[in-house]
Amino acid sequence: MSKTVTVEELEEHLRERLEDVRNGQSVTVVDGTVTIAVIEPPSVPRAHVIPHDPALRLQDFKPGAPLRNTGAVEWLIEERERERSGKKRS
């Protein structure tokens, strides 16, 4: 669904037009007979922000053991063997 509005109407009813976009409607903005903008809803769903504990600080991060420097082929072989045996990655 699409709605066409003039620049003046967009200025007067900006919040309403943005609400239309939020509800899935495209808004085409025209100046006279020239289309100057199309406002569309995002093509991907909005990301959900995961709240974090503000008491956690970067200084409190304790890294795990360093990763082994394994070649890609060795890693792939190990991964396939792990999958075939049904063992989970640690």
C-alpha positions as CSV (number, residue, x, y, z in Angstrom):
1,M,0.0,0.0,0.0
2,S,1.3,3.4,-0.8
3,K,0.3,7.0,-0.1
4,T,1.4,10.1,-2.0
5,V,1.8,13.4,-0.2
6,T,3.2,16.9,-1.0
7,V,6.1,18.4,0.8
8,E,3.8,20.8,2.6
9,E,1.5,18.0,3.8
10,L,4.5,16.0,5.0
11,E,5.7,19.1,7.0
12,E,2.3,19.5,8.6
13,H,1.6,15.8,9.3
14,L,5.1,14.4,9.7
15,R,4.3,12.2,12.7
16,E,1.2,10.8,11.1
17,R,3.0,9.9,7.9
18,L,5.8,8.3,9.9
19,E,3.2,6.3,11.8
20,D,1.8,5.1,8.4
21,V,5.4,3.9,7.5
22,R,5.6,2.2,10.9
23,N,2.4,0.4,10.0
24,G,3.9,-0.9,6.7
25,Q,2.7,1.7,4.3
26,S,5.0,3.5,1.8
27,V,4.9,7.3,1.6
28,T,5.8,9.0,-1.7
29,V,6.7,12.7,-1.3
30,V,6.1,14.9,-4.4
31,D,7.0,18.5,-5.1
32,G,4.6,19.6,-7.8
33,T,4.8,16.6,-10.3
34,V,8.3,15.5,-9.3
35,T,8.8,12.6,-6.9
36,I,11.5,13.7,-4.5
37,A,11.4,10.9,-1.9
38,V,9.9,7.5,-1.0
39,I,9.8,6.6,2.6
40,E,9.4,2.9,3.1
41,P,9.3,0.5,6.1
42,P,12.6,-1.3,6.6
43,S,13.0,-4.5,4.7
44,V,14.3,-6.4,7.7
45,P,12.6,-6.6,11.0
46,R,13.7,-4.1,13.7
47,A,16.5,-5.4,15.9
48,H,15.6,-6.2,19.5
49,V,17.9,-4.5,22.0
50,I,19.1,-7.0,24.6
51,P,19.3,-5.2,27.9
52,H,22.6,-5.6,29.8
53,D,23.6,-5.3,33.4
54,P,25.1,-1.8,33.8
55,A,27.1,-3.1,36.7
56,L,29.2,-5.2,34.3
57,R,32.3,-3.5,33.2
58,L,34.9,-4.3,30.5
59,Q,37.5,-4.5,33.2
60,D,35.5,-7.4,34.7
61,F,35.7,-9.6,31.6
62,K,37.8,-12.7,32.1
63,P,38.8,-14.3,28.8
64,G,38.9,-18.1,28.5
65,A,41.8,-20.2,27.3
66,P,43.5,-19.0,24.1
67,L,42.3,-20.7,20.9
68,R,44.6,-23.2,19.3
69,N,46.1,-22.0,16.1
70,T,44.8,-24.9,13.9
71,G,44.8,-25.0,10.2
72,A,41.5,-24.8,8.4
73,V,41.7,-28.4,7.1
74,E,42.5,-29.8,10.6
75,W,39.7,-27.8,12.1
76,L,37.2,-29.1,9.5
77,I,38.3,-32.7,10.0
78,E,37.9,-32.3,13.8
79,E,34.5,-30.7,13.4
80,R,33.2,-33.4,11.2
81,E,34.5,-36.1,13.5
82,R,32.8,-34.3,16.4
83,E,29.5,-34.1,14.5
84,R,29.6,-37.8,13.5
85,S,30.4,-38.9,17.0
86,G,27.5,-36.8,18.4
87,K,29.8,-35.0,20.8
88,K,29.1,-31.3,21.5
89,R,31.7,-28.6,21.2
90,S,33.1,-27.5,24.5
